[in-house]
Amino acid sequence: MTTLSIGATTAGFQSTSYARAELATEATVATPPVYNDQSAGSVLFINRFGELFLGGDRRSGNGAGAGNTAPTADPTKVEFPDGVKIVDAGGSTNDFHWNNVATGYSAIDTEGRVWTWGQVYPGGTRGIELMGRGNISLQASYTPGQVVTTAEGTPLPKIIDLQRSENQTYALDETGTMWVWGYGGENLPVSASYYSGNGAALPTRANTTAVQNGMGDCRADRNPANHGGDVTWHTIWGGNNSSGGVSTSGLIYTWGYDASNGIAQQQWSQRCPQLNEGANRVLFEQYPDLYRTADGKTYDPAELTTEALRNERYSEIVAHMTQQPLAQCATPTAKSIVDATECPVRQFGYSARAGRLLLQNGSLYTWMISNDQTYGYYFLGREGSTNQNDLNSRFRPNLALSNVNFTSPQVGSVSALTHDGKVYGWGRNNYCQAVGERTVGSADCGSNAGNDFVILPRPVAGIPQDATITGLSSNQCTTWARSDLGTMWAWGGGTMVSNNYVFCGTTGSAYGIYDQRKSTLQAPFGAPVRSVSTGTMPILD
């Protein structure tokens, strides 16, 4: 979770006292929301003063002591102690579903401190206790508190990157240790023997890997057959129902409910991080100068003509690479949207049963997990064989788009920004949320066209051809684009929210888009878009 670069902004929102001198000179927000927010109906903004504001759904806490703020009320200023400046924030909702009324939020400040509020799942107090702050009251959960102590009883170190999955938070420190907390049923990448109950209430160290598929313990002292060794993390990447990390050896490990090996269509729930063979094969093929066997052999699928030969060469390269750091990936990295170092993985992520791997050369690879078209297929942005044994299979990472700067996912679709400043979208487009216009039939964007799917990357409509886009940000059903001149556009909801892993709809109603051209001192966000959804519209000139 990272924020886009932002321009002159202001406060003056609900529950805020703010210097009138500032308000007098800055009457508009002039910023898109945070880069990626997985909450079902919320929208988060960070202004240039490091203040955080929460709009839309706030039933799990408005960040200012209340749990009953209307989802159509003006955004609330989230309360932090004096001097705290937030640089990144986001949320995630249980099942990515409005009806679950369980959203956990996290934020990181300029000093590397982590703050959380909300709850990871509904019902009782346990969902609150798993927010990394231990046993706190419902009232306390409505306001951010600092995550201060690990499960080992030591102070939480300075954090350089903060990521989220469905019911979990991942935090990377300067030494390459990943600290995790949240619900342990799936997506929590640590052996269950490290915590009690159904999840980790306090930050728990998660650097131990597994060699076997599944939810088994990977501790060397408890299950040596499944112990894959400890790694140091270069980067970590949150996702919807699976996540991943790149070790300082330059290898990709993945975990979570939507796990696969990136080769076959089989899906399983993976607890401890595990090498992802399909994703790593892409690295080995595309960067042969970096990834080799001990005796210098490389991975070339054109020469390795059988799956047995490809697997053998893959295993030999892994055996060599795990023995030492890869120079380009040797340092734990604080990234902003992408990894801007020379490590080959520029960006990594998961949507529901679909993986994305973006390389530093701009090549975006995608794959689906299992053969369930309700989920993974529409995130591919490409066709591909349904035969898992084919090299161009849907279940193996294959090229979907080139010249990509970064991607910005929604709950049912994906947007991509290219290096030449163009925006493409694909996926579910039933409310125009993928590409900003209707592609099937004549229904307006505020109506549900259930057969509108965008299979291949398509330019987003409504953005002038001469515009150079430099920033994208998304929540689950809406995307914002910003040009190099500061002009902004948005498409999707309106008031619609996510409901159940891949869908956007009207199970709830929460304001997401604000037309900032209509900003005033009294309404610095501008006017909310009250329609269910909208095609691409300008929101700031």
C-alpha positions, -999 to 999 in steps of 0.1 A, spaced: 0 0 0 15 32 -11 4 67 -20 8 86 -52 27 119 -52 3 146 -42 0 183 -47 -13 212 -26 -41 200 -4 -60 210 27 -80 197 56 -112 212 68 -132 179 67 -156 165 93 -144 163 129 -114 186 121 -100 217 135 -76 232 111 -57 265 107 -79 289 89 -49 305 73 -42 272 55 -79 269 45 -79 304 31 -51 296 7 -59 260 -2 -95 253 -9 -93 220 -27 -80 185 -19 -62 182 -53 -51 146 -46 -64 111 -55 -70 85 -28 -42 62 -16 -28 38 -42 -46 7 -33 -74 1 -7 -90 -33 -3 -119 -22 19 -154 -29 5 -167 6 5 -141 30 20 -119 57 4 -88 71 21 -69 103 13 -36 116 26 -29 153 22 5 170 18 6 176 56 5 138 63 -31 139 75 -53 110 68 -90 112 59 -115 83 57 -147 85 36 -174 61 26 -179 30 48 -169 37 84 -189 11 103 -157 -5 117 -145 29 130 -142 63 114 -107 68 129 -120 94 152 -138 75 179 -171 66 162 -185 35 145 -218 49 133 -207 75 107 -229 75 77 -212 62 45 -224 93 27 -211 117 53 -181 140 45 -147 123 50 -135 122 85 -101 133 97 -84 102 113 -70 111 147 -34 105 155 -12 120 183 3 154 176 32 153 152 23 121 135 25 123 97 11 95 76 27 84 44 7 53 35 -26 37 45 -52 12 34 -79 -11 45 -93 -46 38 -127 -61 44 -136 -97 54 -145 -115 22 -142 -82 4 -180 -79 11 -199 -49 23 -224 -71 43 -196 -84 66 -192 -50 84 -156 -59 92 -128 -37 79 -94 -34 93 -73 -3 85 -35 2 89 -13 32 84 25 39 85 40 72 94 72 90 86 90 74 115 82 38 105 55 34 132 24 14 124 -11 24 134 -43 3 131 -80 5 138 -112 -15 129 -115 -53 130 -105 -82 107 -138 -101 108 -172 -97 123 -187 -109 155 -174 -107 191 -142 -92 202 -117 -115 185 -117 -96 152 -106 -65 172 -79 -84 191 -62 -94 159 -54 -59 148 -19 -60 163 -28 -41 194 -38 -70 216 -69 -69 238 -86 -36 233 -122 -24 237 -147 -19 209 -146 18 215 -108 18 213 -109 0 180 -127 30 164 -95 52 167 -60 43 155 -35 30 181 1 22 176 13 -14 172 41 -14 196 50 -49 208 58 -81 190 46 -116 201 82 -121 213 77 -93 238 101 -69 221 93 -35 206 82 -36 170 111 -24 149 110 5 125 88 -6 96 98 3 60 69 -13 41 33 -21 51 10 -45 31 -24 -61 36 -43 -92 26 -80 -100 34 -77 -103 72 -40 -99 77 -13 -72 79 23 -76 68 51 -53 79 87 -54 67 115 -40 89 150 -28 79 166 -61 86 143 -80 61 121 -95 88 84 -97 80 61 -92 109 25 -105 105 -7 -104 125 -44 -111 119 -67 -141 112 -48 -174 109 -73 -194 89 -56 -185 56 -32 -159 43 -12 -157 75 23 -169 65 35 -183 98 31 -217 115 0 -219 138 22 -231 166 36 -196 169 2 -182 182 -28 -193 202 -64 -193 191 -74 -185 156 -49 -159 147 -19 -138 157 -29 -109 180 6 -94 180 32 -91 152 48 -125 146 80 -131 128 74 -147 93 106 -156 76 104 -194 77 96 -211 44 80 -245 36 87 -271 10 53 -289 11 19 -277 -1 -7 -269 25 -12 -256 60 14 -277 77 39 -264 104 72 -254 88 92 -250 120 124 -270 119 119 -282 155 84 -294 149 82 -306 112 117 -308 97 104 -324 65 85 -292 57 112 -268 68 125 -248 38 149 -226 57 147 -190 68 149 -162 42 156 -125 44 129 -105 26 139 -79 -1 102 -69 -7 68 -81 4 36 -78 -17 0 -80 -3 -29 -94 -23 -65 -103 -20 -64 -140 -10 -27 -147 -16 4 -127 -13 41 -130 -20 76 -119 -12 110 -116 -30 139 -129 -9 173 -113 -10 183 -142 -31 160 -128 -58 135 -157 -56 97 -154 -54 78 -170 -25 40 -171 -22 13 -181 3 -24 -178 10 -57 -193 1 -53 -191 -36 -20 -209 -38 -6 -228 -68 28 -236 -81 23 -215 -113 25 -246 -134 -6 -268 -129 -42 -257 -123 -43 -272 -88 -52 -247 -60 -46 -251 -23 -43 -230 9 -7 -224 17 4 -213 52 42 -209 52 58 -191 22 68 -214 -6 88 -210 -37 65 -204 -67 80 -224 -95 61 -208 -124 69 -172 -113 105 -181 -107 108 -198 -141 99 -165 -157 127 -148 -138 152 -175 -148 142 -172 -185 141 -134 -187 173 -128 -167 197 -156 -176 227 -134 -166 214 -133 -130 199 -168 -125 221 -198 -132 231 -232 -119 264 -236 -99 281 -246 -132 266 -217 -152 237 -234 -169 206 -212 -177 169 -218 -181 158 -218 -217 125 -235 -223 132 -238 -260 161 -261 -252 145 -279 -223 119 -297 -244 101 -317 -216 85 -307 -184 109 -331 -166 139 -313 -180 125 -279 -172 118 -289 -136 152 -304 -132 170 -272 -144 147 -251 -123 156 -271 -92 193 -268 -100 191 -230 -103 171 -227 -71 197 -248 -52 224 -225 -63 205 -192 -59 195 -199 -23 231 -202 -12 238 -164 -13 221 -131 -19 216 -118 -54 234 -84 -55 205 -66 -72 180 -78 -44 204 -80 -14 189 -51 6 154 -50 22 136 -22 3 111 5 12 91 7 -20 66 31 -33 41 12 -55 70 -5 -73 104 -18 -65 126 8 -82 159 -11 -75 176 -33 -100 160 -64 -85 141 -81 -115 106 -80 -98 91 -46 -102 57 -54 -88 38 -85 -77 3 -92 -66 -28 -113 -65 -64 -108 -73 -90 -136 -66 -73 -167 -79 -51 -148 -103 -14 -138 -100 5 -108 -115 42 -105 -120 57 -73 -135 93 -73 -144 117 -43 -145 116 -45 -183 79 -37 -183 66 -71 -191 35 -81 -172 29 -118 -167 -5 -132 -154 -18 -166 -145 -50 -181 -130 -53 -205 -101 -78 -234 -105 -101 -237 -135 -129 -216 -119 -138 -189 -144 -159 -170 -119 -126 -158 -104 -92 -160 -120 -99 -159 -157 -111 -123 -160 -79 -110 -144 -56 -125 -170 -58 -99 -197 -50 -126 -222 -63 -158 -236 -41 -188 -233 -45 -226 -235 -68 -244 -210 -44 -273 -212 -21 -270 -181 7 -289 -199 10 -262 -226 37 -236 -220 11 -209 -229 -14 -223 -204 -37 -200 -184 -23 -216 -153 14 -206 -160 27 -170 -160 25 -157 -196 28 -122 -211 -3 -101 -210 10 -66 -216 43 -49 -223 58 -15 -214 40 -15 -181 50 10 -154 27 -5 -127 -8 -21 -122 -36 -10 -99 -61 -37 -91 -98 -34 -82 -118 -63 -67 -129 -76 -102 -107 -58 -127 -72 -45 -132 -58 -12 -145 -23 -8 -159 -3 24 -165 23 21 -193 56 39 -193 43 63 -220 15 75 -198 -14 54 -211 -40 35 -190 -54 1 -199 -81 -19 -181 -95 -54 -182 -118 -77 -162 -154 -73 -150 -170 -42 -165 -206 -46 -155 -206 -10 -141 -179 4 -165 -154 0 -136 -127 -17 -158 -124 7 -188 -148 37 -180 -173 29 -207 -199 2 -217 -184 -24 -241 -215 -46 -245 -250 -33 -252 -263 2 -246 -270 3 -209 -256 33 -190 -228 28 -166 -251 31 -136 -269 -1 -147 -257 -36 -141 -247 -52 -174 -237 -87 -162 -223 -98 -195 -198 -69 -199 -164 -84 -196 -132 -70 -210 -109 -100 -217 -79 -82 -233 -63 -50 -222 -82 -20 -236 -75 17 -234 -96 34 -207 -122 56 -224 -126 93 -216 -90 102 -210 -78 125 -238 -52 109 -261 -27 137 -256 -29 133 -218 2 118 -201 -10 99 -170 16 96 -142 -5 82 -114 -32 56 -107 -50 47 -76 -79 23 -68 -103 11 -42 -123 -20 -49 -148 -6 -75 -133 28 -86 -101 40 -103 -85 74 -103 -59 87 -129 -38 118 -126 -18 135 -154 15 152 -153 -4 185 -154 -24 176 -123 -57 169 -141 -76 140 -126 -103 115 -139 -122 88 -122 -144 59 -133 -165 32 -116 -185 37 -84 -201 63 -75 -219 47 -46 -214 10 -54 -194 -13 -32 -177 -46 -34 -196 -77 -25 -179 -111 -23 -143 -114 -37 -148 -102 -73 -181 -84 -76 -192 -48 -75 -228 -39 -68 -254 -22 -48 -255 -43 -16 -245 -10 1 -241 26 -8 -211 48 0 -196 79 -16 -163 72 -34 -157 98 -61 -157 135 -54 -158 161 -82 -130 183 -69 -138 210 -94 -166 219 -71 -145 223 -40 -152 252 -16 -138 262 18 -169 245 33 -166 214 11 -129 210 2 -134 175 -13 -160 189 -37 -193 173 -46 -198 136 -43 -209 116 -73 -243 102 -63 -249 78 -91 -242 41 -86 -214 42 -111 -200 65 -138 -180 63 -170 -147 82 -170 -153 117 -158 -129 146 -151 -128 155 -114 -100 181 -114 -89 205 -141 
